[in-house]
Amino acid sequence: MKGWYNSLGKTIIATLLPDAGDAAFRADRQSSERREIKIEHTRAAMSQLSDFLKFEHYLTPSLFRIFYLLQLVLIVLFTISNIFAALATMIGSFLFGFIWLVGTLIGAVAAVIAARIFTEVIMVLFQNNEHLAAIRAHAEGR
């Protein structure tokens, strides 16, 4: 009943006041567009939730990117602390402190490379699994 009343009211207003009718029509159309956008967002969220619950896509690759960044932060922190320790050691024994400093820098570079290789190997394993699933789905005709 309320919808019929609103429709009749908009028709009467549009007949008596053409500008007001256009405004009412535009407001109604904007409201309809907002509802459609909300429905699309809801469908997208439900699709993502469905993929998450069905294990269609793995969460681990995105977590490994975060893990890689955490590794880099830790490497930088340990490198800085070892540089200060090597400089402090240089006061007592220049040669030992210098060797420690060079070893720290070489170790930092090696650690960054090792962290990258480790993360890439894990990512490749997950990508291989996704590619094999796509090949299987193609072979089954999905």
C-alpha positions in Angstrom: 0.0 0.0 0.0 2.8 2.4 0.9 4.6 1.8 -2.4 1.4 2.5 -4.3 0.9 5.7 -2.3 4.4 6.8 -3.1 4.0 6.1 -6.7 0.8 8.0 -6.9 2.2 10.9 -5.0 5.2 11.1 -7.4 2.9 11.0 -10.4 0.7 13.8 -9.0 3.8 15.9 -8.1 5.3 15.3 -11.5 2.1 16.4 -13.2 1.6 19.6 -11.1 5.2 20.6 -10.7 7.4 19.3 -13.6 10.7 20.3 -11.9 9.7 18.6 -8.7 8.7 15.5 -10.6 12.2 15.4 -12.2 13.8 15.8 -8.8 11.7 13.0 -7.4 12.5 10.7 -10.4 16.3 11.5 -10.0 16.2 10.8 -6.3 14.3 7.5 -6.9 16.9 6.5 -9.6 19.8 7.4 -7.4 18.3 5.4 -4.6 17.9 2.4 -6.9 21.5 2.7 -8.1 22.7 2.8 -4.5 20.8 -0.4 -3.8 22.3 -2.1 -6.8 25.8 -1.1 -5.8 25.2 -2.4 -2.2 23.9 -5.7 -3.7 27.0 -6.0 -6.0 29.3 -5.4 -3.0 27.4 -8.0 -0.9 27.7 -10.5 -3.8 31.4 -9.9 -4.1 31.9 -10.3 -0.4 29.9 -13.5 -0.3 31.9 -14.8 -3.3 35.2 -14.1 -1.5 33.9 -15.7 1.7 32.7 -18.8 -0.3 36.2 -19.1 -2.0 37.8 -18.8 1.4 35.6 -21.5 3.0 35.9 -23.9 0.0 39.8 -23.5 -0.1 39.6 -22.4 -3.8 42.4 -19.9 -3.2 45.1 -20.2 -0.6 45.7 -17.6 2.1 49.3 -18.7 2.7 50.9 -16.9 -0.4 49.8 -13.5 0.9 50.9 -14.4 4.4 54.3 -15.3 3.0 54.7 -11.8 1.6 54.2 -10.5 5.1 56.5 -13.1 6.5 59.2 -12.0 4.0 58.9 -8.4 5.0 59.2 -9.4 8.7 62.3 -11.4 7.8 63.8 -8.3 6.1 63.0 -6.1 9.2 64.7 -8.6 11.5 67.7 -8.9 9.2 68.1 -5.1 9.2 67.7 -4.9 13.0 70.3 -7.7 13.6 72.6 -6.1 11.1 72.4 -2.7 12.8 73.0 -4.3 16.3 76.0 -6.3 15.0 77.5 -3.2 13.3 77.4 -1.3 16.6 78.9 -4.3 18.4 81.6 -4.6 15.8 82.4 -0.8 16.1 82.5 -1.2 19.9 84.9 -4.2 19.5 87.1 -2.1 17.2 88.0 0.0 20.3 89.7 -3.0 22.0 90.9 -4.9 18.9 90.8 -3.2 15.6 91.4 -6.4 13.5 88.8 -8.5 15.3 86.2 -5.6 15.1 86.9 -5.1 11.4 86.5 -8.8 10.7 83.3 -8.8 12.6 82.0 -5.7 10.7 82.9 -7.3 7.3 81.3 -10.6 8.4 78.2 -8.8 9.5 77.8 -7.0 6.1 78.4 -10.2 4.1 76.0 -12.1 6.4 73.3 -9.5 6.0 73.5 -9.7 2.2 73.5 -13.5 2.3 70.5 -13.5 4.7 68.5 -11.2 2.4 69.3 -13.4 -0.5 68.5 -16.6 1.5 65.2 -15.1 2.7 64.2 -14.2 -0.8 65.0 -17.6 -2.2 63.2 -19.4 0.6 60.1 -17.3 0.1 60.2 -17.7 -3.7 60.5 -21.5 -3.3 57.4 -21.6 -1.1 55.5 -19.3 -3.5 56.4 -21.5 -6.5 55.1 -24.6 -4.7 51.7 -22.9 -4.1 51.6 -21.5 -7.7 52.4 -25.0 -9.1 49.5 -26.3 -7.0 47.1 -23.7 -8.5 48.3 -24.3 -12.0 47.8 -28.1 -11.6 44.3 -27.4 -10.3 43.6 -25.3 -13.4 45.0 -28.0 -15.7 42.8 -30.6 -13.9 39.7 -28.4 -14.2 40.4 -27.9 -17.9 40.9 -31.6 -18.5 37.6 -32.4 -16.7 35.9 -29.8 -18.8 34.8 -27.4 -16.1 
